Amino acid sequence: MNNYLIKKKILSNFITILTFFIFVFFISHIFFGERSVWKIFSLNSKIDAANKEYNKLINNKKNIMTEINLLRDNNLDSDFITEISYDLLGLIQSDQIVINIK
């Protein structure tokens, strides 16, 4: 009778310890595993940063495409050309006055 109670107690302790280890295993995977909560938050922040960078690039592309369309032969704008010559080449017309402010 005594052996039966000892075996039953050992078995119940073994089952308790096994369930505890299984519980710890799954909890550790929830917080520290490959698909953990921390990874999800980290990936979401990386996705947000990538979306912001993507939107910046799209806006930059739109601006460049607008500038390219203004430089086409059929859509040539003289004001835009003079603005480019002022900025890049430093050219001025004969009737303009340049004032350098330091």
ROKE-708357 format. One record per residue (C-alpha): residue number from 1; residue in one letter; x, y, z. Coordinates in steps of 0.5 Angstrom, whole numbers, plus 500, padded with zeros to 3 digits. Example, Ala and Ser with C-alpha at 12.3 -4.5 7.8 and 13.67 -1.06 7.14 Angstrom:
BEGIN
<rec><resi>1</resi><resn>a</resn><xx>525</xx><yy>491</yy><zz>516</zz></rec>
<rec><resi>2</resi><resn>s</resn><xx>527</xx><yy>498</yy><zz>514</zz></rec>
//
This chain:
BEGIN
<rec><resi>1</resi><resn>m</resn><xx>500</xx><yy>500</yy><zz>500</zz></rec>
<rec><resi>2</resi><resn>n</resn><xx>506</xx><yy>505</yy><zz>502</zz></rec>
<rec><resi>3</resi><resn>n</resn><xx>509</xx><yy>503</yy><zz>495</zz></rec>
<rec><resi>4</resi><resn>y</resn><xx>503</xx><yy>505</yy><zz>491</zz></rec>
<rec><resi>5</resi><resn>l</resn><xx>502</xx><yy>512</yy><zz>495</zz></rec>
<rec><resi>6</resi><resn>i</resn><xx>509</xx><yy>513</yy><zz>493</zz></rec>
<rec><resi>7</resi><resn>k</resn><xx>509</xx><yy>512</yy><zz>486</zz></rec>
<rec><resi>8</resi><resn>k</resn><xx>502</xx><yy>516</yy><zz>486</zz></rec>
<rec><resi>9</resi><resn>k</resn><xx>506</xx><yy>522</yy><zz>489</zz></rec>
<rec><resi>10</resi><resn>i</resn><xx>512</xx><yy>521</yy><zz>484</zz></rec>
<rec><resi>11</resi><resn>l</resn><xx>507</xx><yy>521</yy><zz>478</zz></rec>
<rec><resi>12</resi><resn>s</resn><xx>503</xx><yy>527</yy><zz>480</zz></rec>
<rec><resi>13</resi><resn>n</resn><xx>510</xx><yy>531</yy><zz>482</zz></rec>
<rec><resi>14</resi><resn>f</resn><xx>513</xx><yy>529</yy><zz>475</zz></rec>
<rec><resi>15</resi><resn>i</resn><xx>506</xx><yy>531</yy><zz>471</zz></rec>
<rec><resi>16</resi><resn>t</resn><xx>506</xx><yy>537</yy><zz>475</zz></rec>
<rec><resi>17</resi><resn>i</resn><xx>514</xx><yy>539</yy><zz>473</zz></rec>
<rec><resi>18</resi><resn>l</resn><xx>512</xx><yy>537</yy><zz>466</zz></rec>
<rec><resi>19</resi><resn>t</resn><xx>507</xx><yy>541</yy><zz>465</zz></rec>
<rec><resi>20</resi><resn>f</resn><xx>511</xx><yy>547</yy><zz>469</zz></rec>
<rec><resi>21</resi><resn>f</resn><xx>516</xx><yy>546</yy><zz>464</zz></rec>
<rec><resi>22</resi><resn>i</resn><xx>511</xx><yy>546</yy><zz>458</zz></rec>
<rec><resi>23</resi><resn>f</resn><xx>508</xx><yy>552</yy><zz>460</zz></rec>
<rec><resi>24</resi><resn>v</resn><xx>515</xx><yy>556</yy><zz>461</zz></rec>
<rec><resi>25</resi><resn>f</resn><xx>517</xx><yy>553</yy><zz>454</zz></rec>
<rec><resi>26</resi><resn>f</resn><xx>511</xx><yy>556</yy><zz>451</zz></rec>
<rec><resi>27</resi><resn>i</resn><xx>511</xx><yy>563</yy><zz>455</zz></rec>
<rec><resi>28</resi><resn>s</resn><xx>518</xx><yy>564</yy><zz>453</zz></rec>
<rec><resi>29</resi><resn>h</resn><xx>517</xx><yy>563</yy><zz>446</zz></rec>
<rec><resi>30</resi><resn>i</resn><xx>511</xx><yy>568</yy><zz>446</zz></rec>
<rec><resi>31</resi><resn>f</resn><xx>516</xx><yy>573</yy><zz>449</zz></rec>
<rec><resi>32</resi><resn>f</resn><xx>523</xx><yy>571</yy><zz>446</zz></rec>
<rec><resi>33</resi><resn>g</resn><xx>521</xx><yy>567</yy><zz>440</zz></rec>
<rec><resi>34</resi><resn>e</resn><xx>522</xx><yy>568</yy><zz>433</zz></rec>
<rec><resi>35</resi><resn>r</resn><xx>514</xx><yy>570</yy><zz>432</zz></rec>
<rec><resi>36</resi><resn>s</resn><xx>514</xx><yy>573</yy><zz>439</zz></rec>
<rec><resi>37</resi><resn>v</resn><xx>511</xx><yy>580</yy><zz>441</zz></rec>
<rec><resi>38</resi><resn>w</resn><xx>517</xx><yy>583</yy><zz>441</zz></rec>
<rec><resi>39</resi><resn>k</resn><xx>519</xx><yy>581</yy><zz>434</zz></rec>
<rec><resi>40</resi><resn>i</resn><xx>512</xx><yy>584</yy><zz>432</zz></rec>
<rec><resi>41</resi><resn>f</resn><xx>513</xx><yy>591</yy><zz>435</zz></rec>
<rec><resi>42</resi><resn>s</resn><xx>520</xx><yy>591</yy><zz>432</zz></rec>
<rec><resi>43</resi><resn>l</resn><xx>517</xx><yy>589</yy><zz>425</zz></rec>
<rec><resi>44</resi><resn>n</resn><xx>512</xx><yy>594</yy><zz>426</zz></rec>
<rec><resi>45</resi><resn>s</resn><xx>516</xx><yy>600</yy><zz>427</zz></rec>
<rec><resi>46</resi><resn>k</resn><xx>521</xx><yy>598</yy><zz>422</zz></rec>
<rec><resi>47</resi><resn>i</resn><xx>515</xx><yy>597</yy><zz>417</zz></rec>
<rec><resi>48</resi><resn>d</resn><xx>513</xx><yy>604</yy><zz>419</zz></rec>
<rec><resi>49</resi><resn>a</resn><xx>520</xx><yy>607</yy><zz>418</zz></rec>
<rec><resi>50</resi><resn>a</resn><xx>520</xx><yy>604</yy><zz>411</zz></rec>
<rec><resi>51</resi><resn>n</resn><xx>513</xx><yy>607</yy><zz>409</zz></rec>
<rec><resi>52</resi><resn>k</resn><xx>516</xx><yy>614</yy><zz>411</zz></rec>
<rec><resi>53</resi><resn>e</resn><xx>522</xx><yy>613</yy><zz>407</zz></rec>
<rec><resi>54</resi><resn>y</resn><xx>518</xx><yy>610</yy><zz>401</zz></rec>
<rec><resi>55</resi><resn>n</resn><xx>513</xx><yy>616</yy><zz>401</zz></rec>
<rec><resi>56</resi><resn>k</resn><xx>519</xx><yy>621</yy><zz>401</zz></rec>
<rec><resi>57</resi><resn>l</resn><xx>522</xx><yy>617</yy><zz>395</zz></rec>
<rec><resi>58</resi><resn>i</resn><xx>515</xx><yy>617</yy><zz>392</zz></rec>
<rec><resi>59</resi><resn>n</resn><xx>514</xx><yy>625</yy><zz>393</zz></rec>
<rec><resi>60</resi><resn>n</resn><xx>522</xx><yy>626</yy><zz>390</zz></rec>
<rec><resi>61</resi><resn>k</resn><xx>520</xx><yy>622</yy><zz>384</zz></rec>
<rec><resi>62</resi><resn>k</resn><xx>514</xx><yy>626</yy><zz>383</zz></rec>
<rec><resi>63</resi><resn>n</resn><xx>518</xx><yy>633</yy><zz>384</zz></rec>
<rec><resi>64</resi><resn>i</resn><xx>523</xx><yy>630</yy><zz>379</zz></rec>
<rec><resi>65</resi><resn>m</resn><xx>518</xx><yy>628</yy><zz>374</zz></rec>
<rec><resi>66</resi><resn>t</resn><xx>515</xx><yy>635</yy><zz>374</zz></rec>
<rec><resi>67</resi><resn>e</resn><xx>521</xx><yy>638</yy><zz>373</zz></rec>
<rec><resi>68</resi><resn>i</resn><xx>523</xx><yy>633</yy><zz>367</zz></rec>
<rec><resi>69</resi><resn>n</resn><xx>516</xx><yy>635</yy><zz>364</zz></rec>
<rec><resi>70</resi><resn>l</resn><xx>517</xx><yy>642</yy><zz>365</zz></rec>
<rec><resi>71</resi><resn>l</resn><xx>524</xx><yy>641</yy><zz>361</zz></rec>
<rec><resi>72</resi><resn>r</resn><xx>521</xx><yy>637</yy><zz>355</zz></rec>
<rec><resi>73</resi><resn>d</resn><xx>521</xx><yy>641</yy><zz>348</zz></rec>
<rec><resi>74</resi><resn>n</resn><xx>513</xx><yy>641</yy><zz>347</zz></rec>
<rec><resi>75</resi><resn>n</resn><xx>513</xx><yy>644</yy><zz>354</zz></rec>
<rec><resi>76</resi><resn>l</resn><xx>519</xx><yy>649</yy><zz>355</zz></rec>
<rec><resi>77</resi><resn>d</resn><xx>518</xx><yy>654</yy><zz>360</zz></rec>
<rec><resi>78</resi><resn>s</resn><xx>522</xx><yy>660</yy><zz>359</zz></rec>
<rec><resi>79</resi><resn>d</resn><xx>522</xx><yy>662</yy><zz>367</zz></rec>
<rec><resi>80</resi><resn>f</resn><xx>524</xx><yy>655</yy><zz>369</zz></rec>
<rec><resi>81</resi><resn>i</resn><xx>530</xx><yy>656</yy><zz>364</zz></rec>
<rec><resi>82</resi><resn>t</resn><xx>532</xx><yy>662</yy><zz>367</zz></rec>
<rec><resi>83</resi><resn>e</resn><xx>531</xx><yy>660</yy><zz>374</zz></rec>
<rec><resi>84</resi><resn>i</resn><xx>536</xx><yy>654</yy><zz>373</zz></rec>
<rec><resi>85</resi><resn>s</resn><xx>541</xx><yy>659</yy><zz>369</zz></rec>
<rec><resi>86</resi><resn>y</resn><xx>541</xx><yy>663</yy><zz>376</zz></rec>
<rec><resi>87</resi><resn>d</resn><xx>541</xx><yy>657</yy><zz>380</zz></rec>
<rec><resi>88</resi><resn>l</resn><xx>546</xx><yy>653</yy><zz>377</zz></rec>
<rec><resi>89</resi><resn>l</resn><xx>550</xx><yy>657</yy><zz>373</zz></rec>
<rec><resi>90</resi><resn>g</resn><xx>550</xx><yy>664</yy><zz>376</zz></rec>
<rec><resi>91</resi><resn>l</resn><xx>548</xx><yy>668</yy><zz>370</zz></rec>
<rec><resi>92</resi><resn>i</resn><xx>544</xx><yy>674</yy><zz>370</zz></rec>
<rec><resi>93</resi><resn>q</resn><xx>541</xx><yy>679</yy><zz>365</zz></rec>
<rec><resi>94</resi><resn>s</resn><xx>544</xx><yy>686</yy><zz>363</zz></rec>
<rec><resi>95</resi><resn>d</resn><xx>539</xx><yy>689</yy><zz>367</zz></rec>
<rec><resi>96</resi><resn>q</resn><xx>539</xx><yy>686</yy><zz>373</zz></rec>
<rec><resi>97</resi><resn>i</resn><xx>543</xx><yy>688</yy><zz>380</zz></rec>
<rec><resi>98</resi><resn>v</resn><xx>546</xx><yy>683</yy><zz>384</zz></rec>
<rec><resi>99</resi><resn>i</resn><xx>547</xx><yy>685</yy><zz>392</zz></rec>
<rec><resi>100</resi><resn>n</resn><xx>551</xx><yy>680</yy><zz>396</zz></rec>
<rec><resi>101</resi><resn>i</resn><xx>548</xx><yy>680</yy><zz>403</zz></rec>
<rec><resi>102</resi><resn>k</resn><xx>553</xx><yy>678</yy><zz>408</zz></rec>
//
